[in-house]
Amino acid sequence: MQFIYQAKDFVESITGLSQPVLHLIVGLFLFGCFYLWTKRIWLSWGLVFVIEFVNELNDSIPIWLDNRHHMPVYEGWADNISDFISTMTVPTVIAILVSVWRYRQRARFAGRVRPY
């Protein structure tokens, strides 16, 4: 597990980007890769959701096991929640926009919605 933290710190130091920006980029990258692989928007979103959830559980395990940072557990959770939100924001917006666009396209071709 220490390797994962070292890899994250290494990527952060090389790119010079903050962790929220890296979470956003990685979430978008995974979402795009999963979409190219599955061709299903919500399945891709779900896979990113599961990976990010497992990642945040992995990040919070040291807080649960030993509180060597001497911080209240809710502060660790606040970091996890902000990481989760920054990772899932762009994939969620894209998935919603694509779903609405597809619905409107299907409805337009079926004659239920007037064109703009």
C-alpha positions as CSV (number, residue, x, y, z in Angstrom):
1,M,0.0,0.0,0.0
2,Q,3.0,2.3,0.6
3,F,3.8,2.0,-3.1
4,I,0.5,3.5,-4.1
5,Y,1.1,6.6,-1.9
6,Q,4.7,6.9,-3.3
7,A,3.4,6.7,-6.9
8,K,0.7,9.4,-6.2
9,D,3.3,11.7,-4.7
10,F,5.7,11.0,-7.6
11,V,3.1,11.9,-10.2
12,E,2.1,15.0,-8.2
13,S,5.7,16.2,-7.9
14,I,6.5,15.5,-11.6
15,T,3.4,17.3,-13.0
16,G,3.3,20.1,-10.5
17,L,-0.5,19.8,-10.4
18,S,-2.5,19.7,-7.2
19,Q,-4.3,16.6,-6.1
20,P,-7.8,17.8,-7.0
21,V,-6.7,18.6,-10.6
22,L,-5.0,15.2,-10.8
23,H,-8.2,13.5,-9.6
24,L,-10.2,15.4,-12.2
25,I,-7.7,14.4,-15.0
26,V,-7.6,10.8,-13.9
27,G,-11.3,10.5,-13.6
28,L,-11.8,12.0,-17.1
29,F,-9.1,9.7,-18.5
30,L,-10.6,6.6,-17.0
31,F,-14.1,7.5,-18.1
32,G,-12.9,8.1,-21.7
33,C,-11.0,4.8,-21.7
34,F,-13.9,2.8,-20.3
35,Y,-16.3,4.4,-22.7
36,L,-14.1,3.5,-25.7
37,W,-13.9,0.0,-24.3
38,T,-17.6,-0.6,-23.4
39,K,-19.5,2.0,-25.6
40,R,-21.9,2.4,-22.7
41,I,-21.9,5.7,-20.9
42,W,-23.4,4.7,-17.6
43,L,-21.4,1.5,-17.4
44,S,-18.3,3.6,-17.9
45,W,-19.4,6.0,-15.2
46,G,-20.1,3.1,-12.8
47,L,-16.6,1.7,-13.4
48,V,-15.0,5.0,-12.6
49,F,-17.3,5.3,-9.5
50,V,-16.2,1.8,-8.2
51,I,-12.5,2.5,-8.8
52,E,-12.7,5.9,-7.1
53,F,-14.7,4.4,-4.2
54,V,-12.1,1.7,-3.7
55,N,-9.3,4.2,-4.0
56,E,-10.8,6.4,-1.3
57,L,-11.4,3.4,1.0
58,N,-7.7,2.5,0.4
59,D,-6.8,6.1,1.4
60,S,-8.9,6.0,4.5
61,I,-7.7,2.6,5.9
62,P,-4.6,4.1,7.6
63,I,-6.8,6.7,9.3
64,W,-9.0,3.9,10.7
65,L,-6.2,1.5,11.7
66,D,-3.8,3.9,13.3
67,N,-4.4,7.6,13.9
68,R,-0.7,8.5,13.7
69,H,-1.6,11.8,12.1
70,H,-3.5,12.7,15.2
71,M,-6.3,14.2,13.3
72,P,-10.0,13.5,13.9
73,V,-11.5,10.9,11.6
74,Y,-13.9,13.4,10.0
75,E,-11.0,15.4,8.7
76,G,-9.8,12.4,6.8
77,W,-13.3,11.9,5.5
78,A,-13.4,15.5,4.3
79,D,-10.3,14.9,2.2
80,N,-11.8,11.6,0.8
81,I,-15.1,13.3,0.0
82,S,-13.5,16.2,-1.8
83,D,-11.3,13.8,-3.8
84,F,-14.3,11.7,-4.7
85,I,-16.3,14.8,-5.8
86,S,-13.4,16.2,-7.9
87,T,-12.9,12.8,-9.6
88,M,-16.6,12.2,-10.4
89,T,-17.7,15.7,-11.4
90,V,-16.7,15.7,-15.0
91,P,-17.7,12.1,-15.8
92,T,-21.1,12.8,-14.2
93,V,-21.7,16.0,-16.2
94,I,-20.6,14.3,-19.4
95,A,-22.8,11.2,-18.8
96,I,-25.8,13.4,-18.1
97,L,-25.3,15.6,-21.1
98,V,-24.8,12.6,-23.4
99,S,-27.9,10.9,-22.0
100,V,-30.0,14.0,-22.6
101,W,-28.6,14.5,-26.0
102,R,-29.3,10.9,-27.0
103,Y,-32.8,11.1,-25.6
104,R,-33.5,14.2,-27.6
105,Q,-32.0,12.6,-30.8
106,R,-34.2,9.5,-30.4
107,A,-37.3,11.7,-29.6
108,R,-36.6,13.9,-32.6
109,F,-36.4,11.0,-35.0
110,A,-39.5,9.5,-33.5
111,G,-41.3,12.8,-34.1
112,R,-42.0,13.6,-30.4
113,V,-39.8,16.6,-30.1
114,R,-39.7,19.6,-32.5
115,P,-36.3,20.6,-33.7
116,Y,-34.9,23.8,-32.2
